[in-house]
Each structure stands twice: as structure tokens, then as C-alpha cells.
Amino acid sequence: MESVKKMVAEKPVVMFSKSKCCMCHTIKTLISSFGANLTVYELDELPNGLQVERALLMLGLRPSVPAVFIGQELIGGANEIMSLHLEGNLVALLMKAKALWL
């Protein structure tokens, strides 16, 4: 889990993804559409991707991707991000994390 903490440190928005995952692509597109400063780690392209994926599973994510951290806090996967967006709270959360300015 330390590897995950280091990867999200000092970045406003971090997403763990897999390059062929359609839900990951959807969430990346959604967050990027606001102009947010998004850091994406593709687990299937990282040398330690399997190890990072295990750490995400230990954090309780099922499935392990997409996994979104905003302001170094685990927000969750696609369901949580879509819920925040539909409730109108995603942009405010991104602004609070200084991931975007409107």
C-alpha cells in the first residue's frame, strides 16, 4: 500500500486504470472534460502493476480499476465518481483538491 501512497502523493487527481478497460476510459474522459489535472497510471503497462493492483484490492476496491484518488483521498471506482458527478459534487471536489480552477 506504500507504493500507492507514494504514487498519489502531491498530485491533485490520480487514477489507476487498465488501458483496455472501457469504464476506465469513461471515467478518464469525464474527469478530463472538466480540464482537471489528471495523473493516470495504467496498471497493465507498469512493471509493478500487479503489485499496485494487489494494494488497491487490499484497500477494498472491487474491481481494482478504475480507482480514483482526489486530494490524496481514495474516492472509489466508476460508481462513486459517476454518483458524485450526477449529484453535482465532482467539480467542487476537483476544485477543492486544486485539480482545476473555474
Accessible surface in RSA format (square Angstrom, percent):
REM  Atomic radii and reference values for relative SASA: ProtOr
REM  Chains: A
REM  Algorithm: Lee & Richards
REM  Probe-radius: 1.40
REM  Slices: 20
REM RES _ NUM      All-atoms   Total-Side   Main-Chain    Non-polar    All polar
REM                ABS   REL    ABS   REL    ABS   REL    ABS   REL    ABS   REL
RES MET A   1    99.44  51.5  69.85  46.2  29.59  70.4  65.78  55.9  33.65  44.6
RES GLU A   2   110.81  63.6 109.16  82.6   1.65   3.9  61.09 118.2  49.72  40.6
RES SER A   3    29.24  24.7  21.72  29.0   7.52  17.3  23.93  51.0   5.31   7.4
RES VAL A   4     2.19   1.4   2.19   2.0   0.00   0.0   2.19   1.9   0.00   0.0
RES LYS A   5   127.24  62.1 123.32  75.7   3.92   9.3  75.12  67.6  52.12  55.5
RES LYS A   6   153.73  75.0 137.40  84.3  16.33  38.9  84.64  76.2  69.10  73.6
RES MET A   7    28.41  14.7  25.09  16.6   3.32   7.9  27.37  23.3   1.04   1.4
RES VAL A   8     6.61   4.4   6.59   6.0   0.02   0.1   6.59   5.7   0.02   0.1
RES ALA A   9    44.51  40.9  37.02  57.1   7.50  17.1  40.08  56.4   4.44  11.8
RES GLU A  10   167.02  95.9 131.45  99.5  35.57  84.7  57.33 110.9 109.69  89.6
RES LYS A  11    63.39  30.9  62.03  38.1   1.36   3.2  37.32  33.6  26.07  27.8
RES PRO A  12    26.38  19.2  22.50  20.5   3.88  14.1  25.86  21.4   0.52   3.2
RES VAL A  13     0.05   0.0   0.00   0.0   0.05   0.1   0.05   0.0   0.00   0.0
RES VAL A  14     0.78   0.5   0.68   0.6   0.11   0.3   0.68   0.6   0.11   0.3
RES MET A  15     0.00   0.0   0.00   0.0   0.00   0.0   0.00   0.0   0.00   0.0
RES PHE A  16     0.00   0.0   0.00   0.0   0.00   0.0   0.00   0.0   0.00   0.0
RES SER A  17     0.00   0.0   0.00   0.0   0.00   0.0   0.00   0.0   0.00   0.0
RES LYS A  18    65.70  32.1  65.38  40.1   0.33   0.8  31.01  27.9  34.69  36.9
RES SER A  19    50.50  42.7  21.59  28.8  28.92  66.6  18.42  39.2  32.08  44.9
RES LYS A  20   192.84  94.1 157.66  96.7  35.18  83.8 124.42 112.0  68.42  72.9
RES CYS A  21    32.82  24.8  21.62  24.1  11.20  26.3  15.74  39.9  17.07  18.4
RES CYS A  22    99.41  75.2  89.97 100.3   9.44  22.2  45.97 116.5  53.44  57.6
RES MET A  23    83.12  43.0  82.97  54.9   0.15   0.3  56.28  47.8  26.84  35.6
RES CYS A  24     0.00   0.0   0.00   0.0   0.00   0.0   0.00   0.0   0.00   0.0
RES HIS A  25   118.19  64.6 118.12  82.1   0.07   0.2  76.22  78.5  41.98  48.8
RES THR A  26    60.74  43.2  56.17  56.9   4.58  10.9  38.89  52.2  21.86  33.0
RES ILE A  27     0.00   0.0   0.00   0.0   0.00   0.0   0.00   0.0   0.00   0.0
RES LYS A  28    40.72  19.9  40.45  24.8   0.27   0.6  24.05  21.6  16.67  17.8
RES THR A  29    74.39  52.9  68.07  69.0   6.32  15.1  67.24  90.3   7.15  10.8
RES LEU A  30    25.71  14.3  21.27  15.2   4.44  11.2  25.37  17.8   0.34   0.9
RES ILE A  31     0.00   0.0   0.00   0.0   0.00   0.0   0.00   0.0   0.00   0.0
RES SER A  32    57.78  48.8  45.23  60.4  12.54  28.9  30.76  65.5  27.02  37.9
RES SER A  33    81.12  68.5  39.30  52.4  41.82  96.3  44.18  94.1  36.94  51.7
RES PHE A  34    55.76  27.9  37.85  23.4  17.91  46.6  44.48  27.0  11.27  32.3
RES GLY A  35    59.12  72.9   0.00   N/A  59.12  72.9  35.08  96.3  24.04  53.8
RES ALA A  36    12.98  11.9   0.00   0.0  12.98  29.5   0.00   0.0  12.98  34.4
RES ASN A  37    86.76  59.8  78.61  76.0   8.14  19.6  20.61  49.6  66.15  63.9
RES LEU A  38    33.94  18.9   7.08   5.1  26.86  67.5   7.08   5.0  26.86  72.3
RES THR A  39    36.13  25.7  31.73  32.2   4.41  10.5  21.99  29.5  14.14  21.4
RES VAL A  40    49.72  32.7  23.20  21.0  26.51  63.9  23.20  20.2  26.51  71.9
RES TYR A  41    40.96  19.1  39.19  22.3   1.77   4.6  31.39  23.6   9.57  11.8
RES GLU A  42    30.68  17.6  26.98  20.4   3.70   8.8  17.30  33.5  13.38  10.9
RES LEU A  43     7.00   3.9   1.62   1.2   5.38  13.5   1.83   1.3   5.17  13.9
RES ASP A  44    78.03  54.7  37.91  37.7  40.13  94.9  37.28  87.7  40.75  40.6
RES GLU A  45   121.58  69.8  87.53  66.2  34.04  81.1  43.30  83.7  78.28  63.9
RES LEU A  46    49.66  27.7  36.78  26.3  12.89  32.4  37.39  26.3  12.28  33.0
RES PRO A  47   144.63 105.4  97.74  89.1  46.88 170.4 111.73  92.2  32.90 204.4
RES ASN A  48    56.79  39.2  50.12  48.4   6.67  16.1  26.45  63.7  30.34  29.3
RES GLY A  49     2.17   2.7   0.00   N/A   2.17   2.7   1.64   4.5   0.53   1.2
RES LEU A  50   121.61  67.7 114.29  81.8   7.32  18.4 115.32  81.0   6.29  16.9
RES GLN A  51   104.64  58.5 101.47  74.2   3.16   7.5  27.94  59.5  76.69  58.2
RES VAL A  52     0.00   0.0   0.00   0.0   0.00   0.0   0.00   0.0   0.00   0.0
RES GLU A  53    28.80  16.5  28.80  21.8   0.00   0.0   5.14   9.9  23.66  19.3
RES ARG A  54   133.61  56.1 132.68  67.6   0.93   2.2  58.24  79.6  75.37  45.7
RES ALA A  55     5.32   4.9   3.98   6.1   1.33   3.0   4.88   6.9   0.43   1.1
RES LEU A  56     0.00   0.0   0.00   0.0   0.00   0.0   0.00   0.0   0.00   0.0
RES LEU A  57    61.15  34.1  58.76  42.0   2.39   6.0  58.94  41.4   2.20   5.9
RES MET A  58   137.03  71.0 102.05  67.5  34.98  83.3  85.26  72.5  51.77  68.6
RES LEU A  59    69.29  38.6  41.60  29.8  27.69  69.6  45.51  32.0  23.78  64.0
RES GLY A  60    54.27  66.9   0.00   N/A  54.27  66.9  30.04  82.4  24.23  54.3
RES LEU A  61    17.06   9.5  15.99  11.4   1.07   2.7  17.06  12.0   0.00   0.0
RES ARG A  62   171.62  72.1 140.09  71.4  31.52  75.1  68.39  93.5 103.23  62.6
RES PRO A  63   106.80  77.8  93.44  85.2  13.36  48.6 102.16  84.3   4.64  28.8
RES SER A  64     5.76   4.9   3.70   4.9   2.05   4.7   0.26   0.6   5.50   7.7
RES VAL A  65    12.65   8.3   9.47   8.6   3.18   7.7   9.54   8.3   3.11   8.4
RES PRO A  66     5.95   4.3   5.30   4.8   0.64   2.3   5.30   4.4   0.64   4.0
RES ALA A  67     0.00   0.0   0.00   0.0   0.00   0.0   0.00   0.0   0.00   0.0
RES VAL A  68     0.00   0.0   0.00   0.0   0.00   0.0   0.00   0.0   0.00   0.0
RES PHE A  69    11.12   5.6  10.62   6.6   0.51   1.3  10.62   6.4   0.51   1.5
RES ILE A  70     6.00   3.4   1.03   0.8   4.97  12.0   1.03   0.7   4.97  13.5
RES GLY A  71    32.85  40.5   0.00   N/A  32.85  40.5  14.68  40.3  18.17  40.7
RES GLN A  72    86.37  48.3  65.71  48.0  20.66  49.2  32.96  70.2  53.41  40.5
RES GLU A  73   112.18  64.4 107.27  81.2   4.91  11.7  35.01  67.7  77.18  63.0
RES LEU A  74    57.46  32.0  37.18  26.6  20.28  51.0  37.18  26.1  20.28  54.6
RES ILE A  75    32.55  18.5  15.13  11.3  17.42  42.0  17.54  12.6  15.01  40.7
RES GLY A  76     5.67   7.0   0.00   N/A   5.67   7.0   5.67  15.6   0.00   0.0
RES GLY A  77    11.07  13.6   0.00   N/A  11.07  13.6  10.30  28.3   0.77   1.7
RES ALA A  78    13.64  12.5   9.97  15.4   3.67   8.3  10.05  14.2   3.59   9.5
RES ASN A  79   120.77  83.3 115.16 111.3   5.61  13.5  25.64  61.7  95.13  92.0
RES GLU A  80    83.55  48.0  78.95  59.7   4.61  11.0  34.65  67.0  48.90  39.9
RES ILE A  81     0.00   0.0   0.00   0.0   0.00   0.0   0.00   0.0   0.00   0.0
RES MET A  82    62.37  32.3  62.37  41.3   0.00   0.0  61.86  52.6   0.50   0.7
RES SER A  83    52.79  44.6  49.19  65.7   3.60   8.3  20.80  44.3  31.99  44.8
RES LEU A  84    36.03  20.1  36.03  25.8   0.00   0.0  36.03  25.3   0.00   0.0
RES HIS A  85    63.98  35.0  55.88  38.8   8.10  20.7  27.53  28.4  36.45  42.4
RES LEU A  86   143.51  79.9 109.02  78.0  34.49  86.7 112.20  78.8  31.31  84.3
RES GLU A  87   117.15  67.3  82.90  62.7  34.25  81.5  43.59  84.3  73.56  60.1
RES GLY A  88    58.00  71.5   0.00   N/A  58.00  71.5  33.51  92.0  24.49  54.9
RES ASN A  89    69.71  48.1  68.29  66.0   1.41   3.4  13.32  32.1  56.39  54.5
RES LEU A  90     1.21   0.7   0.60   0.4   0.61   1.5   0.60   0.4   0.61   1.6
RES VAL A  91    40.01  26.3  39.17  35.5   0.84   2.0  39.17  34.0   0.84   2.3
RES ALA A  92    61.25  56.3  52.76  81.4   8.49  19.3  56.79  80.0   4.46  11.8
RES LEU A  93    47.16  26.3  44.41  31.8   2.75   6.9  46.56  32.7   0.60   1.6
RES LEU A  94     0.00   0.0   0.00   0.0   0.00   0.0   0.00   0.0   0.00   0.0
RES MET A  95    80.10  41.5  68.87  45.6  11.23  26.7  60.23  51.2  19.87  26.3
RES LYS A  96   168.10  82.0 141.54  86.8  26.57  63.3  98.84  89.0  69.26  73.8
RES ALA A  97    22.12  20.3   2.78   4.3  19.34  44.0  12.21  17.2   9.91  26.3
RES LYS A  98   140.27  68.4 135.73  83.3   4.54  10.8  89.86  80.9  50.41  53.7
RES ALA A  99     1.02   0.9   0.00   0.0   1.02   2.3   0.00   0.0   1.02   2.7
RES LEU A 100     5.63   3.1   3.25   2.3   2.38   6.0   4.61   3.2   1.02   2.8
RES TRP A 101   191.69  76.9 165.81  80.3  25.88  60.8 149.30  79.6  42.39  68.8
RES LEU A 102   156.82  87.3  84.75  60.6  72.07 181.2 119.22  83.7  37.60 101.2
END  Absolute sums over single chains surface
CHAIN  1 A     5836.5       4629.2       1207.3       3462.9       2373.5
END  Absolute sums over all chains
TOTAL          5836.5       4629.2       1207.3       3462.9       2373.5
